[in-house]
Amino acid sequence: MNDGVNGVALAVFIFFFVLVTAMGFLAARWRKAENEHSLDEWGLGGRSFGTWVTWFLLGGDLYTAYTFVAVPAAIYAAGAAGFFAVPYTILVYPLIFTFLPRLWSVSHKHGYVTTSDFVRGRFGSKGLSLAVAVTGILATMPYIALQLVGIQAVLDVMGVGGGEDTNWFIKDLPLLIAFGVLAAYTYSSGLRAPALIAFVKDTLIYIVIAVAIIYIPIKLGGFDDIFAAANDKFTEAGSGGLVPDHGGQWTYATLALGSALALFMYPHSITATLSSRSREVIRRNTTILPLYSLMLGLLALLGFMAIAAGVKVENGQLAIPQLFENMFPDWFAGVAFAAIGIGALVPAAIMSIAAANLFTRNIYKDFIKPDATPAQETKVSKLVSLLVKVGALVFVLGMDKTVAINFQLLGGIWILQTFPALVGGLFTRWFHRWALLGGWAVGMVYGTVAAYGVASPTQKHFGGSSDEIPGIGEIGYIGLTAFVLNVLVTVVLTFVLRAVKAPDGVDETKPSDYTADAGDPGVQVELPPATAGSSH
């Protein structure tokens, strides 16, 4: 790592950062609406994005700076087990093809802005809606924090901010500036800002990966030498080489499946989805988004390249930025660092908007001010989006980075527990609202307690996301085990509650709502009722 500042790389980084900052503020005038004071406009971009804008927005949303840094870092540290991210992004697209168009249709019909809006309308339960909203906010906060960790990793490698002994304010000043800019243009432009910036972000990432996958292997003697070096490292470490042993295969498979089920439960994924202008846009995107999975597979190989290049870092998250620093000319290292930095800004903006929408619609409007006007909702959501980012910044500056990563893993376990209410509700009304709440509670408690009990060489608690699967004895993903318990409890309680004729909530949707499109006769956005239980 450089002792001083890499001036050329920093200059290139600043150029692109200033470019996307200008785009972020100009986005407020892009497709400007007549009435800007509504969550539809600020939080969903007017529900007006077409196929390509939605594709870049979803890609910018799902393939983040954390992905850019953490996926190859996992392979750098653990070998081929880190490739679990590739099959899970392949599994996820057929899955979302079945339910995202239905969610878009019913949300467009009733004016739903969040998943909790849908859950409240479908099951007539503010309690269940609140549980989904709180889970979404909790799971999103550490995810935003990790985007800032990605920026911080790039700044560290460029030598910006001084060493560990530098005054904390000077050391963290670049990150504070990046945070301030992000907060300002998100507040001003809403979802239009990350939608516009995503074009730059994804273009840079594709260029960097295309160059890296060709240029770095040439400098390292080819892929034969790269894989041999990686295999030697893991063999010497006693892990049996690149491929996981039998026990690791259960972890790999359950982590891939559980992550696939969880990915589109995150609020930011749904926010990007609901911003599209038609049901057909969603269907098209589920067929072309796998192009990002191809990119992810190539990106993951950078972990092996870092090993072959002799990169030595105490913090694995610095491995890929350091690889770029070592292997690329300074000017192109700046381009690569800009790709990672902008790759943090886009999802951080979408995530903060999604979390703010959940608070505004499903806590503030449902429980604090039921008669809030659209303008008041928008104002509250803007302010909360700032508070969410401040919370993430405090999280990053005040805690060890490994803690942030572990909380993000815990967020994945939590968000998966909303799957039965959301996806189940899109296809059936059979599940009882109280049963769904009970199943959610069991899944949340089990997942949290099990994760708390996992130790690692550096931590006594929350040291990972895998533990022994009860009844099977193999090590698997805690989130998937908790999800299975969640579903079992939900099914059993539904039978019991239906048998005793427990009161059911009123469903404000009807079957035709789930297949409606923007151009269908009689389809128009309707504001959801202020109180749960009123019929549509």
C-alpha positions in Angstrom: 0.0 0.0 0.0 1.2 3.5 -0.9 2.7 5.5 2.0 1.5 8.7 0.3 -1.4 9.9 -1.8 -1.7 8.5 -5.3 -2.3 11.9 -6.9 -3.1 10.7 -10.4 -5.7 8.1 -9.2 -7.2 10.6 -6.8 -7.6 13.2 -9.6 -9.4 10.7 -11.9 -11.6 9.6 -8.9 -12.5 13.2 -8.1 -13.3 13.9 -11.8 -15.9 11.1 -11.9 -17.2 12.0 -8.5 -17.8 15.6 -9.5 -19.5 14.4 -12.8 -22.0 12.1 -11.0 -22.6 14.8 -8.3 -23.6 17.2 -11.1 -25.8 14.5 -12.6 -27.4 13.9 -9.3 -28.6 17.5 -8.9 -29.6 17.8 -12.6 -31.7 14.7 -12.2 -34.3 16.8 -10.4 -35.1 18.3 -13.8 -35.1 15.0 -15.7 -38.7 14.0 -16.6 -39.9 16.7 -14.2 -43.4 16.1 -13.0 -46.2 18.6 -12.6 -46.7 17.6 -8.9 -43.3 16.8 -7.3 -44.8 16.7 -3.8 -45.7 13.0 -3.6 -43.9 9.8 -2.8 -44.8 8.5 -6.3 -42.6 11.2 -7.8 -39.8 11.6 -5.2 -39.6 8.0 -4.0 -40.5 6.1 -7.2 -39.5 8.5 -10.0 -43.1 9.0 -11.1 -43.4 5.2 -11.8 -42.2 6.2 -15.3 -38.9 4.3 -16.0 -38.7 2.2 -19.1 -36.7 -1.1 -19.8 -33.2 0.3 -19.9 -33.5 2.8 -17.1 -35.0 0.1 -14.9 -32.3 -2.3 -15.9 -29.5 0.1 -15.0 -31.4 1.1 -11.8 -31.9 -2.5 -10.7 -28.3 -3.4 -11.6 -27.0 -0.3 -9.8 -29.2 -1.4 -6.9 -28.1 -5.0 -6.7 -24.5 -4.9 -7.8 -23.0 -2.5 -5.4 -19.6 -1.3 -4.1 -19.9 -4.0 -1.5 -20.4 -6.6 -4.2 -17.4 -5.2 -6.1 -15.3 -5.4 -3.0 -16.7 -8.3 -0.9 -17.4 -11.1 -3.5 -13.8 -11.3 -4.7 -12.6 -10.6 -1.1 -14.6 -13.7 0.0 -12.8 -15.8 -2.7 -9.5 -14.2 -1.7 -10.1 -15.4 1.9 -12.0 -18.7 1.5 -11.6 -20.0 -2.1 -14.3 -21.3 -4.4 -16.9 -21.2 -1.6 -17.1 -17.4 -2.3 -18.6 -18.2 -5.7 -22.0 -18.9 -4.0 -23.0 -15.4 -5.1 -22.9 -16.5 -8.8 -25.5 -19.4 -8.5 -27.7 -17.4 -6.2 -28.0 -14.5 -8.7 -28.9 -17.1 -11.4 -31.5 -18.7 -9.2 -33.1 -15.4 -8.3 -34.3 -14.4 -11.8 -36.7 -17.2 -12.6 -38.0 -16.8 -9.1 -38.7 -13.0 -9.5 -40.2 -13.6 -12.9 -43.0 -15.4 -11.2 -43.9 -12.8 -8.6 -42.5 -9.3 -9.4 -45.0 -8.7 -12.3 -47.9 -9.5 -9.9 -46.5 -7.2 -7.2 -46.0 -4.4 -9.8 -49.6 -4.8 -11.0 -51.3 -4.7 -7.6 -49.1 -1.9 -6.4 -49.9 0.2 -9.5 -53.6 -0.5 -9.2 -53.7 0.6 -5.5 -50.9 3.1 -5.3 -48.7 1.0 -3.0 -45.2 2.4 -2.5 -43.8 -0.3 -0.2 -44.1 -4.0 0.4 -45.7 -3.2 3.7 -48.4 -1.2 1.9 -49.3 -4.4 0.0 -49.1 -6.6 3.1 -51.5 -4.3 4.9 -53.9 -4.1 2.0 -53.8 -7.9 1.3 -54.2 -9.1 4.9 -55.9 -6.1 6.5 -53.3 -6.1 9.3 -51.3 -3.0 10.4 -49.4 -5.2 12.8 -48.1 -7.5 10.1 -47.4 -4.5 7.9 -45.4 -2.9 10.8 -43.4 -6.1 11.2 -42.4 -6.1 7.5 -41.6 -2.4 7.6 -39.4 -2.6 10.7 -37.6 -5.7 9.4 -36.9 -3.9 6.1 -35.5 -0.8 7.8 -33.3 -2.9 10.2 -32.0 -5.0 7.3 -31.2 -1.9 5.1 -29.3 0.2 7.6 -26.1 -2.0 7.7 -26.4 -2.4 4.0 -26.1 1.3 3.5 -23.2 1.4 6.0 -21.3 -1.2 3.9 -21.6 1.0 0.8 -19.7 3.7 2.8 -17.2 1.0 3.9 -16.6 0.4 0.2 -15.8 4.1 -0.4 -13.6 4.2 2.7 -11.6 1.1 1.4 -10.9 3.0 -1.9 -9.9 6.1 -0.1 -7.6 4.1 2.2 -5.8 2.5 -0.8 -5.4 5.9 -2.5 -3.7 7.2 0.7 -6.4 9.8 1.4 -7.1 10.8 5.0 -3.8 9.9 6.5 -2.9 6.9 8.7 -4.6 5.3 11.7 -2.9 7.9 14.0 -4.3 10.9 12.1 -6.9 13.1 13.8 -10.3 11.3 13.3 -11.8 14.4 11.6 -9.0 14.7 9.0 -9.0 10.9 8.4 -12.7 10.7 7.9 -13.2 14.1 6.1 -13.2 12.6 2.6 -15.9 10.1 3.6 -17.9 13.0 5.3 -17.7 15.0 2.1 -18.9 12.0 0.0 -21.8 11.5 2.5 -22.8 15.1 2.4 -22.9 15.1 -1.4 -24.9 11.9 -1.4 -27.4 13.2 1.1 -27.9 16.5 -0.7 -28.7 15.2 -4.2 -30.8 12.4 -2.8 -32.9 14.9 -0.9 -33.2 17.2 -3.9 -33.8 14.7 -6.7 -35.1 11.5 -5.1 -35.0 8.3 -7.1 -34.2 10.1 -10.3 -30.7 10.8 -9.1 -29.5 7.2 -8.7 -31.4 6.2 -11.8 -29.4 8.7 -13.9 -26.1 8.1 -12.2 -26.5 4.3 -12.6 -25.7 4.7 -16.3 -22.2 6.0 -15.5 -21.7 3.5 -12.6 -22.5 0.4 -14.7 -20.5 1.6 -17.7 -17.4 2.1 -15.6 -17.8 -1.2 -13.9 -18.2 -3.1 -17.2 -15.1 -1.3 -18.6 -13.0 -2.1 -15.5 -13.9 -5.7 -15.3 -13.4 -6.2 -19.1 -9.9 -4.7 -18.8 -9.1 -6.5 -15.5 -10.1 -9.9 -16.8 -7.7 -9.6 -19.8 -4.9 -7.3 -18.6 -4.2 -8.7 -15.1 -3.9 -12.4 -16.2 -1.5 -11.4 -19.0 0.7 -9.7 -16.4 0.4 -12.7 -14.0 1.3 -15.3 -16.6 -2.2 -16.6 -17.4 -5.1 -18.3 -15.6 -3.1 -21.6 -15.1 -0.6 -19.7 -12.9 -3.4 -17.8 -11.1 -5.4 -20.9 -10.2 -2.2 -22.8 -9.2 -1.2 -20.0 -6.9 -4.6 -19.9 -5.3 -4.7 -23.7 -4.9 -1.3 -23.7 -3.3 -2.4 -21.1 -0.8 -5.5 -23.0 0.3 -3.8 -26.3 0.4 -1.1 -24.9 2.7 -3.8 -23.4 4.9 -5.3 -26.9 5.3 -8.6 -26.2 3.6 -8.1 -28.9 0.9 -7.5 -26.6 -2.0 -9.9 -24.5 -4.0 -13.1 -26.6 -3.8 -15.0 -26.9 -0.5 -15.0 -30.3 1.3 -18.3 -32.2 1.8 -19.3 -30.2 4.8 -18.7 -26.9 3.0 -21.0 -28.0 0.1 -24.1 -27.8 2.4 -23.1 -24.3 3.5 -22.6 -23.3 -0.2 -25.9 -24.7 -1.4 -28.0 -23.3 1.5 -26.4 -19.9 1.4 -27.0 -19.7 -2.4 -30.6 -20.7 -2.1 -31.3 -18.6 1.0 -29.7 -15.5 -0.6 -31.7 -16.0 -3.8 -34.9 -16.0 -1.8 -33.9 -12.9 0.2 -32.5 -10.6 -2.5 -35.8 -9.2 -3.7 -37.2 -9.0 -0.2 -35.0 -6.0 0.4 -36.9 -2.7 0.2 -34.5 -1.1 -2.3 -35.0 -4.0 -4.7 -38.8 -3.4 -4.6 -38.4 0.4 -4.8 -36.5 0.1 -8.1 -39.0 -2.4 -9.4 -42.1 -0.3 -8.7 -40.5 2.7 -10.4 -41.0 1.0 -13.8 -43.8 2.2 -16.0 -45.4 -1.2 -17.0 -45.7 -4.8 -16.1 -43.9 -5.7 -19.3 -40.8 -3.7 -18.3 -40.5 -5.9 -15.2 -40.8 -9.1 -17.3 -38.2 -7.9 -19.8 -35.8 -7.0 -17.0 -36.0 -10.5 -15.4 -34.8 -11.9 -18.7 -31.9 -9.5 -19.3 -30.6 -8.9 -15.7 -28.7 -12.3 -15.8 -26.1 -10.4 -17.9 -25.0 -9.0 -14.5 -24.4 -12.5 -13.3 -21.9 -13.1 -16.1 -20.2 -9.9 -14.9 -20.3 -11.2 -11.3 -18.6 -14.4 -12.2 -15.7 -12.5 -13.9 -15.5 -10.1 -11.0 -15.2 -13.0 -8.5 -12.1 -14.2 -10.3 -10.3 -11.1 -9.1 -10.0 -12.8 -5.7 -7.8 -15.5 -7.1 -5.8 -12.8 -9.1 -5.1 -10.9 -5.8 -3.6 -14.1 -4.4 -1.4 -14.7 -7.5 -0.3 -11.1 -7.4 0.9 -11.5 -3.9 -1.5 -8.9 -2.3 -1.2 -9.0 1.4 -3.8 -7.1 3.5 -5.0 -7.5 7.0 -8.5 -6.4 6.0 -9.8 -8.6 3.2 -12.0 -5.8 2.0 -8.9 -4.0 0.8 -7.7 -6.8 -1.4 -9.3 -5.8 -4.7 -8.6 -2.0 -4.4 -5.0 -2.9 -3.5 -4.9 -5.3 -6.5 -5.9 -2.4 -8.8 -3.4 -0.1 -7.2 -0.6 -2.6 -7.8 -1.5 -3.8 -11.3 -3.0 -0.9 -13.1 -1.4 2.4 -14.3 -2.3 5.1 -11.9 -4.8 6.7 -14.2 -6.8 3.5 -14.8 -6.6 2.6 -11.1 -8.4 6.0 -10.6 -11.1 4.8 -13.1 -11.4 1.5 -11.1 -11.7 3.3 -7.8 -14.3 5.7 -9.3 -16.3 2.6 -10.4 -16.3 1.3 -6.8 -17.0 4.7 -5.3 -19.9 5.4 -7.6 -21.0 1.8 -7.1 -21.5 2.8 -3.5 -23.4 6.1 -4.1 -26.1 4.6 -6.3 -27.4 1.8 -4.0 -26.9 3.9 -0.9 -29.2 6.5 -2.4 -31.9 3.9 -3.3 -31.6 2.1 0.0 -32.0 5.3 2.0 -35.1 6.3 -0.1 -36.6 2.8 0.4 -36.1 2.8 4.1 -37.5 6.4 4.3 -40.6 5.3 2.3 -41.2 2.4 4.7 -41.1 4.7 7.7 -43.3 7.3 6.1 -46.0 5.0 4.7 -46.1 2.3 7.3 -45.1 3.9 10.6 -45.7 7.7 10.3 -48.9 7.5 8.2 -50.3 4.3 9.8 -49.6 5.1 13.4 -48.7 8.7 13.9 -50.6 10.9 11.3 -53.2 8.9 9.4 -54.5 12.0 7.6 -51.0 13.1 6.3 -51.2 14.7 2.9 -49.0 13.6 0.0 -46.9 16.7 0.4 -46.4 15.9 4.1 -45.5 12.3 3.3 -42.9 13.5 0.9 -41.4 16.0 3.3 -41.1 13.3 6.1 -39.6 10.8 3.7 -36.9 13.3 2.6 -36.0 14.1 6.2 -35.9 10.4 7.2 -33.7 9.6 4.2 -31.2 12.0 5.7 -31.5 10.5 9.1 -31.0 7.0 7.7 -27.8 8.0 6.0 -26.6 9.8 9.2 -27.2 6.5 11.1 -25.3 4.5 8.6 -22.4 7.0 8.8 -22.3 6.8 12.6 -22.4 3.0 12.2 -19.3 3.1 9.9 -17.3 5.7 11.9 -18.1 4.2 15.3 -17.8 0.5 14.8 -15.3 -2.0 13.6 -15.8 -2.8 9.9 -16.2 -6.5 10.6 -19.1 -5.7 12.9 -20.8 -3.9 10.0 -20.3 -6.9 7.7 -21.8 -9.2 10.3 -24.8 -7.0 10.8 -25.3 -7.1 7.0 -25.3 -10.9 7.2 -27.8 -10.7 10.0 -29.9 -8.4 7.9 -30.1 -11.1 5.2 -31.4 -13.6 7.8 -34.0 -11.1 8.9 -35.3 -9.9 5.6 -35.8 -13.5 4.4 -38.5 -13.9 7.1 -40.8 -11.4 5.2 -40.9 -13.8 2.3 -44.1 -15.8 3.3 -46.1 -12.6 3.9 -45.0 -10.9 0.7 -44.6 -13.7 -1.9 -47.2 -15.9 -0.3 -49.6 -13.1 -0.2 -49.2 -12.5 -4.0 -50.5 -15.9 -4.8 -52.9 -16.9 -2.0 -55.0 -15.5 0.8 -55.0 -18.8 2.7 -52.3 -17.9 5.2 -53.9 -16.2 8.3 -52.5 -12.8 9.2 -51.8 -13.8 12.8 -50.1 -17.0 11.6 -47.8 -15.0 9.3 -47.0 -12.7 12.3 -46.2 -15.7 14.5 -44.1 -17.4 11.8 -42.2 -14.1 11.3 -41.5 -13.8 15.0 -40.2 -17.4 15.3 -37.9 -17.0 12.3 -36.6 -13.6 13.6 -35.9 -14.9 17.1 -34.3 -18.2 15.9 -32.2 -16.5 13.3 -30.9 -13.8 15.6 -30.1 -16.2 18.5 -28.4 -18.7 16.2 -26.3 -16.0 14.6 -25.4 -14.6 18.0 -24.0 -18.1 18.9 -21.7 -18.3 15.9 -18.1 -17.5 16.9 -15.1 -16.7 14.6 -11.4 -16.4 15.2 -11.9 -12.7 15.8 -15.3 -12.5 17.4 -17.3 -14.4 20.1 -20.7 -13.6 18.7 -22.2 -12.9 15.2 -19.1 -14.4 13.7 -20.8 -15.7 10.6 -24.2 -16.7 9.1 -23.9 -20.6 9.1 -24.6 -23.0 11.9 -25.7 -26.6 12.3 -29.1 -27.4 10.8 -31.3 -29.1 13.5 -32.2 -32.6 12.6 -29.7 -32.9 9.7 -26.4 -32.2 11.5 -24.8 -30.4 8.5 -23.6 -26.8 8.6 -26.0 -24.6 6.6 -27.2 -21.0 6.2 -29.0 -19.9 9.3 -31.4 -17.7 7.3 -32.8 -20.7 5.4 -33.2 -22.7 8.5 -35.1 -19.9 10.1 -37.2 -19.5 7.0 -38.2 -23.2 7.1 -39.2 -22.8 10.7 -41.1 -19.7 9.8 -43.1 -21.5 7.1 -43.9 -24.5 9.3 -45.1 -22.3 12.2 -47.2 -20.2 9.7 -48.9 -23.3 8.2 -49.6 -25.0 11.5 -51.0 -21.7 13.1 -53.1 -21.1 10.0 -54.8 -24.5 10.3 -55.4 -23.8 14.0 -56.7 -20.2 13.5 -59.0 -21.3 10.6 -60.3 -24.1 12.8 -61.3 -21.8 15.6 -62.6 -19.2 13.1 -60.2 -16.4 14.3 -61.2 -13.1 12.7 -59.6 -12.5 9.3 -58.6 -9.1 7.9 -60.3 -7.6 4.9 -58.6 -8.1 1.6 -58.8 -4.8 -0.4 -57.4 -6.5 -3.6 -59.2 -8.6 -6.1 -57.8 -11.3 -8.5 -57.7 -9.1 -11.6 -55.5 -6.5 -9.8 -52.5 -9.0 -10.0 -52.5 -9.1 -13.8 -53.4 -5.5 -14.6 -51.1 -3.4 -16.7 -50.7 0.4 -17.0 -52.6 0.5 -20.4 -55.5 -1.7 -19.3 -59.0 0.0 -19.3 -59.9 1.2 -15.9 -56.5 0.8 -14.4 -55.3 3.9 -12.5 -53.2 4.5 -9.4 -55.5 4.7 -6.3 -54.2 6.0 -3.0 -54.4 3.3 -0.4 -56.9 3.9 2.4 -55.6 5.5 5.6 -56.9 2.7 7.8 -56.4 -1.0 7.3 -59.4 -3.2 6.8 -61.5 -1.0 4.5 -62.4 -2.9 1.4 -61.5 -1.7 -2.1 
